[in-house]
Amino acid sequence: MGESKAEVLQGTLDLMVLKTLDTLGPIHGYGIARRIEQVSEDLLQLNQGTLYPALLRLEQKGWITSKWGASENNRRAKFYSLTRAGRKQLAAETESWERISAVITRLLQGA
């Protein structure tokens, strides 16, 4: 039996995308997916059907913006950037995630 790829937990993709944009600055969707896969040491796999609806949702909420440009291999690509509202949301989601993960850690330790 081979090792399976982990699925992204509900609600965590937004946080991962926002943090990736905060860390790397403007980047295209393919770059966002590859970065998340790299940081997860390939435990997470993001496909277009997962990532692009999330990017559209984040853009509609005003947390990211996009503009067309040329990728490293000179192809037309949409580059995404974090907005001021996105930075605030990133801070709020990070705080929330840290609280929840602390609770889960306590539960797993039998507290």
C-alpha positions in Angstrom: 0.0 0.0 0.0 1.5 3.4 -1.0 1.5 6.6 0.9 -1.5 8.7 0.1 -1.5 12.5 -0.3 -3.2 14.4 2.5 -6.3 16.4 1.7 -6.4 20.0 2.6 -8.6 20.5 5.7 -11.7 22.6 5.2 -10.9 26.3 5.7 -7.2 25.9 5.8 -6.5 26.5 2.1 -7.4 30.2 2.4 -4.8 30.5 5.2 -2.2 28.7 3.2 -2.7 30.9 0.1 -2.7 34.1 2.1 0.5 33.1 3.9 2.2 32.1 0.7 1.4 35.5 -0.9 2.6 37.2 2.3 5.9 35.3 2.2 6.6 35.4 -1.6 4.8 38.5 -2.8 3.0 38.5 -6.2 3.0 35.0 -7.7 0.9 33.1 -10.2 -1.5 30.2 -9.2 0.9 27.5 -10.4 3.6 29.0 -8.2 1.3 29.1 -5.2 0.4 25.4 -5.6 4.0 24.4 -6.0 5.1 26.4 -2.9 2.4 24.8 -0.7 3.4 21.4 -2.0 7.1 22.2 -1.4 6.5 23.4 2.2 4.3 20.4 2.9 7.1 18.1 1.6 4.7 16.9 -1.0 2.1 15.7 1.5 -0.4 18.1 0.0 -1.3 18.2 -3.7 -3.3 21.1 -5.0 -5.0 20.7 -8.4 -6.6 23.5 -10.5 -10.0 22.4 -9.3 -9.1 23.1 -5.7 -6.8 26.2 -6.0 -8.5 28.4 -8.6 -11.9 28.5 -7.0 -10.2 29.5 -3.8 -8.3 32.2 -5.5 -11.5 33.5 -7.1 -13.2 33.4 -3.7 -10.3 35.3 -2.0 -10.4 37.9 -4.7 -14.1 38.4 -4.4 -13.7 38.9 -0.7 -11.1 41.6 -1.4 -8.3 39.8 0.3 -6.2 39.4 -2.8 -5.9 41.1 -6.2 -4.8 39.8 -9.5 -3.3 41.2 -12.7 -2.0 39.6 -15.9 1.7 39.3 -16.6 4.4 37.1 -18.0 5.6 34.0 -16.1 9.2 32.9 -15.9 8.9 31.0 -19.2 7.3 34.0 -20.8 3.7 32.7 -20.8 0.7 34.8 -19.9 -0.3 34.2 -16.3 -2.4 35.8 -13.6 -0.3 37.1 -10.7 -2.0 37.3 -7.3 -1.1 39.8 -4.5 -2.2 40.2 -0.9 -4.3 43.3 -0.1 -4.3 45.3 3.1 -7.6 43.5 4.0 -5.9 40.2 3.2 -3.1 41.0 5.7 -5.7 41.6 8.4 -7.5 38.4 7.5 -4.2 36.5 7.5 -3.5 37.8 11.1 -7.0 36.8 12.2 -6.9 33.4 10.6 -3.4 32.7 12.0 -4.6 33.6 15.5 -7.7 31.4 15.2 -5.6 28.5 13.8 -3.1 28.7 16.6 -5.9 28.6 19.2 -7.6 25.6 17.6 -4.4 23.7 17.2 -3.5 24.3 20.8 -6.9 22.8 21.8 -6.4 19.8 19.6 -2.9 19.3 21.0 -4.3 19.3 24.6 -7.0 16.8 23.6 -4.4 14.5 22.0 -2.2 14.7 25.1 -5.2 13.6 27.2 -5.7 16.8 29.1 
